[in-house]
Amino acid sequence: MAVTKGKLFEYALLYEGVSRAVPQPSAWASIERNYDNVPNDVRTAGQNAFTAVCNLALGTNYTAPQQQEFCATFQAGPRTQSLIEGDAGEPKTDVLCGNRNEYKFSLKYGRSYLLASPSLESSVALLSTVVYNVLNRAVDLNSDDAGAKALMGFLVAIDELGIEKGAQPADVILPAMESLGPLTESLQTALGSGRSRTPDELYLNINRAVVKELLTGELTFGRTNVATANYALNGPNIAIHEIDEDYINHMVENSSVRISRKGRTHGRHEVSFWCDARDTSQPR
């Protein structure tokens, strides 16, 4: 499988940090080996990202010993992480650093990228977690939570059709999804679609909650877990964003959802929930 530029960007940033650490960690050999495959343009982005991360954490007047000490804290994010309720999930943190792991970065590269492309089963679990959290915190179930109720209806229908576990091929699942009719439309109304990036005003509460979870993984892993990202780092035009309410609102306006074929797995197509995002500050 070809390595994406997003993953290569991760390799480049990790290399820039760990190569300056003294002593170098046991993972250095694999980090150096991965870096050998990084093209020059992504290496440059990695260098610029490293400078931006140092400026964020240390300010602009740091000394060489301070930078070296900081670099000793660089590490790759966990590949898998235990969930709050057991099992394992996909972490959102790609690179973390700081003495107490203060900086947990989710890296994205390019003008268009995916916030989520997991299996339908994983998507149902994620959306269910968000819906439960929104409804559990709601004072009432009036207009602010219309999106949560619509999404709950969609998830119930998925469960009743028995298709969330991907046990059936796409040529069976997709027609079943289409049979949901208005519920599928409700999903895209609540979360945005390719034709309508911005969701219905009534559904912004649930939309923000879904986007926040896709960016951070906070409900899945817990706020302080190393798998939960708290910063977005985008390239090749380097931009670091704390994942706060302002950034979440920005991403609500620049993301959309769809359900479609994912590709062949074990000789057959599977179905996935996708969340496409765009960063207009990046080159085409």
Beta strands, then each sheet from edge to edge (+ up, - down):
strand 1: 75-76
strand 2: 81-82
strand 3: 88-89
strand 4: 95-97
strand 5: 103-109
strand 6: 112-116
strand 7: 231-235
strand 8: 239-242
strand 9: 255-265
strand 10: 268-278
sheet 1: 1+ 4- 5+ 7+ 8-
sheet 2: 2+ 3-
sheet 3: 6+ 10- 9+
end
